[in-house]
Amino acid sequence: MGLFTEQQLLLRAQAEVGTTRTFSDTPYTRAKASINEARKIQLSAAETKIYDIFLSHSTTDSEQVLGLKLTLEDLGYSVYVDWIDDPQLDRSNVTKKTADILRERMKSCKSLFYAYSINAVNSKWMPWELGYFDGIKQKAAVLPIRASNYQNTDSYYGSEYLGLYYYIVINPDLQNQNKLWVHETSTKYIMYEGWIKYNLEPLQR
């Protein structure tokens, strides 16, 4: 599969919503409408829950972010998304209260994925989240989202400071089961579990 794509993530989000429903209104309400109340209640105990992944993202990408969260959960990971797990937060304004809550959530996550899309450059929060998490846990990685499926590969070249971080792809393992892989280059990588549990670094293949 390689890098994640917008089309792949939108299809996963739409599958959750159902073929008879469409996204409408604001980016928040479009994505929130796809998650039923039971699931929201299950995820409401964010204060004490430990998550595998803190998903740093642009709110403009709400539909893709929903699809990404669901795709990662399909792989067996727990994923924190602020406007789903902490719906009271207002990311449109940068405030100390919101920053304090996000700090606590990041402390409760094992890793951070920076959802790198064409909208990420306009995010007020993403650079701060990436820098803070890298400073406290050193387990931050970029998750590139390609705008097209054309010539999808494992290759990614981060611009400026993003090039300093590993990046995430989804590919099958030897048992043909889709897994997350942490890449330094297209030929140097390690499985996500090895990176998180055993502090293993990407290996040249």
C-alpha positions in Angstrom: 0.0 0.0 0.0 2.8 2.4 0.8 2.0 6.0 1.8 -1.5 6.8 3.0 -3.6 8.7 0.4 -6.5 11.1 0.6 -8.8 8.7 -1.4 -8.0 5.8 0.8 -8.8 7.7 4.0 -12.0 9.3 2.6 -13.3 5.9 1.6 -12.7 4.6 5.1 -14.5 7.5 6.6 -17.4 7.1 4.2 -17.7 3.4 5.0 -18.1 4.4 8.7 -20.7 7.0 7.9 -22.7 4.7 5.6 -23.5 5.0 1.9 -26.8 6.8 2.6 -25.3 9.7 4.5 -23.1 12.6 3.5 -20.8 15.0 5.3 -22.3 18.4 5.8 -21.9 21.7 7.7 -18.5 22.4 9.3 -15.5 20.1 9.2 -16.1 19.2 12.8 -19.7 18.2 12.4 -19.0 16.3 9.2 -16.6 14.0 11.0 -18.3 13.9 14.3 -21.5 12.7 12.6 -19.8 9.5 11.7 -19.2 8.4 15.3 -22.1 7.0 17.3 -22.8 8.0 20.9 -21.7 4.7 22.3 -18.3 5.1 20.9 -18.0 8.6 22.2 -18.9 7.5 25.7 -16.3 4.7 25.5 -13.6 7.2 24.5 -14.7 9.9 27.0 -12.3 8.9 29.7 -9.4 10.6 28.0 -7.9 11.8 31.3 -6.8 8.3 32.3 -6.6 6.4 29.0 -3.2 5.6 27.5 -3.2 5.9 23.7 -0.8 4.4 21.2 -0.9 7.4 18.9 -1.6 11.2 19.3 -2.8 12.3 15.9 -1.5 15.8 15.1 -3.5 17.2 12.2 -5.2 20.2 10.5 -8.8 20.6 11.4 -9.4 21.4 7.7 -8.7 17.7 7.0 -11.4 16.4 9.3 -12.8 13.8 6.9 -9.3 12.4 6.1 -8.4 12.5 9.8 -11.5 10.4 10.6 -10.5 7.9 8.0 -7.0 7.8 9.3 -8.1 7.3 12.9 -10.4 4.5 11.8 -7.6 2.9 9.6 -5.2 2.9 12.5 -7.8 1.5 14.8 -8.5 -1.2 12.3 -4.8 -2.2 12.7 -5.4 -2.5 16.5 -4.0 0.9 17.7 -5.7 3.3 20.0 -5.7 6.8 18.6 -6.3 10.2 20.2 -7.9 12.9 18.2 -8.7 16.0 20.2 -12.1 17.0 18.8 -13.4 13.4 19.1 -11.9 12.5 22.5 -12.1 16.0 24.0 -15.0 17.7 22.1 -15.0 20.6 24.4 -11.7 21.9 23.1 -11.6 24.8 20.7 -8.6 24.5 18.4 -9.6 27.6 16.5 -8.1 29.7 19.2 -4.7 29.3 20.8 -5.3 29.4 24.6 -3.3 28.3 27.6 -6.2 26.1 28.8 -6.3 24.2 25.5 -2.5 23.9 25.4 -2.5 22.5 29.0 -5.0 19.9 28.1 -3.1 18.9 25.0 0.1 18.6 27.0 -1.6 16.1 29.4 -3.0 14.1 26.5 0.4 13.9 24.8 1.9 12.7 28.0 -0.6 9.8 27.9 0.3 8.8 24.3 3.2 6.5 23.3 3.8 8.2 20.0 2.8 11.2 17.8 2.0 11.0 14.1 2.1 14.4 12.3 -0.5 14.0 9.5 1.3 15.9 6.8 -1.2 17.1 4.2 -1.5 20.1 1.9 -3.4 21.8 4.8 -0.9 21.1 7.5 1.2 24.2 6.7 -1.7 26.4 7.9 -2.2 24.7 11.2 -1.7 26.8 14.3 -1.1 23.7 16.6 0.8 21.1 14.6 4.3 22.5 14.8 3.9 23.1 18.5 2.5 19.6 19.1 5.4 18.0 17.1 8.1 20.0 19.0 6.6 19.4 22.4 6.1 15.6 21.9 9.6 15.2 20.4 11.0 17.0 23.4 9.3 14.7 26.0 9.4 11.3 24.3 11.4 11.4 21.1 8.7 9.2 19.4 7.3 11.6 16.9 7.0 10.8 13.2 5.5 12.3 10.1 2.6 10.5 8.4 2.5 11.8 4.9 -1.0 11.9 3.2 -0.6 11.9 -0.6 -3.2 13.9 -2.6 -3.3 11.2 -5.3 -2.9 7.4 -5.7 -0.7 8.0 -8.8 2.7 6.2 -8.5 2.2 5.5 -4.8 5.4 4.4 -3.3 7.2 4.3 0.1 9.3 7.3 -0.8 8.8 10.6 1.0 11.1 13.6 1.3 10.2 16.0 4.1 10.6 19.7 3.7 12.6 21.8 6.1 12.4 20.5 9.7 10.0 17.7 8.8 12.8 16.0 7.0 14.5 15.4 10.4 11.8 13.0 11.5 11.0 9.4 10.5 7.9 8.8 8.5 5.1 6.3 8.6 3.8 4.0 5.9 1.4 1.0 5.8 2.6 -2.2 4.2 2.0 -6.0 4.6 4.4 -8.1 6.7 5.6 -11.6 5.9 2.2 -13.0 6.8 0.6 -10.5 4.4 -1.0 -8.6 7.3 -1.0 -4.8 7.0 1.3 -3.2 9.6 2.7 0.2 10.3 6.3 0.8 9.4 8.7 3.5 10.6 10.9 4.7 7.8 14.1 6.8 7.6 14.3 6.2 3.8 12.4 4.0 1.4 14.9 1.2 2.1 15.6 1.8 5.8 12.8 0.9 8.1 11.5 -0.9 11.2 8.1 -2.1 12.3 6.2 0.4 14.5 6.1 -2.1 17.5 9.9 -2.5 17.5 10.3 1.3 17.5 7.9 1.9 20.4 8.4 -1.2 22.6 12.1 -1.9 22.1 13.5 1.5 20.9 14.8 -0.2 17.7 15.9 2.1 14.9 15.2 1.6 11.2 17.4 -1.0 9.5 18.8 -0.8 6.0 17.2 -3.5 3.9 
